[in-house]
């Protein structure tokens, strides 16, 4: 892991850019912490620069709650090499949605599964590097992003102790099965009127999770309309489980 | 409204029993408030004495948030005259559930609609009396209890500014239609594994509400297993809308 930039955003937050095996990432840490912080990994749909303002808002929430926050670019996202087959599947999905047709499982599988397979080892490698830094301890939370990536991470990565999932993207049927093996505490956000998502599938996914503590927060509004108070609820969820 | 008892529970909470037209009720107020408090009405399934420990817990939450809290006995509940037809419908429902049969609309209508028709005018009369007391102002929130009563109150009672609903009882189809006319902010609690409830109907009801701000909190566990952190979430919901 090499740091490529460093700036103090205000008195309390230090933002550092880094690369890890050619993958760009961002790390936000409190400047005032006296002990190693728990870490919250910030998921996103790909495109760190485009997502930066929202990631920064979420990072500030995490840091003000006493956590470090970090994220890395997704495979095929931002300036990273495209994943052509995934791009084709995404274009197919958009055509189907625009035509008001039923989204078939094949498209969702082609869109999501290769991304999960490629991304999960990268996030685990990032976790190795981040947890080796002074000032960052455990436990680790995962927050938002492509829900299928979060589900796989929750199954395979024992260092992740709690996850705040955003049920805002299509989920392959195989991920429903994977969800039964998730046992960590979950807070699942669902935008009730998200036209680019399958509400019933999101509810089926929530039902499938094996976790003893799982909470669904569904709110009115579309994909990007998550109410501000959910940020506070997310802080409290992580405070309960990462402290 | 006549007060029948008064005791100071601790330094901060005054509990008073009252009757209003023969209906018993309880009122909890902060002892230290300097200005009139917003009021939270505490719904329940009937049987004030049986429900007292849980009502008191919820009242303490409300008072610690700076609100007054009050409740009245339901028609047919506690020592009030039985509602024979409602009791029969309840027994029918329990038989059907025990036999694992489908709950038909007729039973639910017979169980819930007469209760709603009888209870709602009583809660409105209680509101008249409570808001006339020194130390209690508006706005008013409604919390929990029989969800069909809360829905009707939210439609007909303009003094209710926000409602925390517990989707923990069967809902007549007619109430789904009524729900479309609800426009106040809502927080709806659903226990995902409540075997004495119809989860799909609860989700349909959430979908039907006309409110621009509505949030569903679904948690694992049965009817009485609402996690403690939902009490805090409820406080914050009312703090957002009643202050």
Boltz contact constraints between the chains, C-beta under 6 A:
constraints:
  - contact:
      token1: [A, 214]
      token2: [B, 220]
      max_distance: 6.0
  - contact:
      token1: [A, 215]
      token2: [B, 219]
      max_distance: 6.0
  - contact:
      token1: [A, 216]
      token2: [B, 218]
      max_distance: 6.0
  - contact:
      token1: [A, 217]
      token2: [B, 217]
      max_distance: 6.0
  - contact:
      token1: [A, 218]
      token2: [B, 216]
      max_distance: 6.0
  - contact:
      token1: [A, 219]
      token2: [B, 215]
      max_distance: 6.0
  - contact:
      token1: [A, 220]
      token2: [B, 214]
      max_distance: 6.0
